[in-house]
């Protein structure tokens, strides 16, 4: 009787340990972007890459997008 109990106990704790190990190793999702950070990064990206330069030449929208994403990923701290 005691052997059955101990066997079940070992199986249960082993399963529980495995579940905990898997949950700790699972990748975590990124934090949600808040509106304040998005506005701040948009302003920075527009200042760094304005729609029209003084010569009338349009800037590259892809560069502006990369700058914006970099700003979001670094919580608003971007080095040019």
C-alpha positions as CSV (number, residue, x, y, z in Angstrom):
1,X,0.0,0.0,0.0
2,X,2.8,2.4,0.9
3,X,4.7,1.5,-2.2
4,X,1.8,2.4,-4.4
5,X,1.5,5.7,-2.6
6,X,5.2,6.5,-3.0
7,X,5.1,5.5,-6.7
8,X,2.2,7.9,-7.4
9,X,3.9,10.6,-5.4
10,X,7.1,10.3,-7.4
11,X,5.2,10.3,-10.7
12,X,3.2,13.3,-9.7
13,X,6.2,15.3,-8.4
14,X,8.2,14.3,-11.5
15,X,5.4,15.5,-13.8
16,X,5.0,18.7,-11.8
17,X,8.7,19.3,-12.0
18,X,8.7,18.8,-15.8
19,X,5.8,21.2,-16.2
20,X,7.6,23.9,-14.2
21,X,10.8,23.4,-16.2
22,X,8.9,23.7,-19.5
23,X,7.1,26.8,-18.4
24,X,10.3,28.5,-17.3
25,X,12.1,27.7,-20.5
26,X,9.3,28.9,-22.8
27,X,9.9,32.2,-24.6
28,X,8.2,35.2,-23.1
29,X,6.2,37.5,-25.2
30,X,7.3,41.1,-25.7
31,X,5.6,43.8,-23.7
32,X,2.8,45.7,-25.3
33,X,3.7,49.1,-26.8
34,X,1.9,51.9,-25.1
35,X,0.5,55.0,-27.0
36,X,2.9,57.4,-25.2
37,X,6.0,55.5,-26.3
38,X,4.7,55.2,-29.9
39,X,4.0,59.0,-30.1
40,X,7.4,59.8,-28.7
41,X,9.1,57.5,-31.2
42,X,7.0,58.8,-34.1
43,X,8.1,62.4,-33.2
44,X,11.7,61.3,-33.0
45,X,11.6,59.5,-36.3
46,X,9.9,62.4,-38.1
47,X,12.5,64.8,-36.7
48,X,15.3,62.5,-37.8
49,X,13.8,61.7,-41.2
50,X,11.4,64.5,-42.2
51,X,9.0,64.0,-45.1
52,X,10.7,66.6,-47.3
53,X,14.2,67.9,-46.9
54,X,15.2,71.5,-47.7
55,X,16.3,70.5,-51.2
56,X,12.8,69.1,-52.0
57,X,14.2,65.5,-52.1
58,X,12.0,62.9,-50.4
59,X,13.6,60.9,-47.6
60,X,13.6,57.1,-47.6
61,X,10.5,55.8,-45.7
62,X,12.3,52.6,-45.0
63,X,15.0,54.4,-43.0
64,X,12.3,56.2,-41.0
65,X,10.5,52.9,-40.3
66,X,13.7,51.2,-39.2
67,X,14.5,54.2,-36.9
68,X,10.9,54.0,-35.4
69,X,11.2,50.3,-34.7
70,X,14.6,50.7,-33.2
71,X,13.2,53.4,-31.0
72,X,10.3,51.1,-29.9
73,X,12.6,48.3,-29.2
74,X,14.9,50.5,-27.0
75,X,12.0,52.1,-25.1
76,X,12.5,55.5,-26.7
77,X,16.3,55.6,-26.4
78,X,17.8,55.8,-29.9
79,X,21.3,56.6,-31.1
80,X,21.5,57.7,-34.6
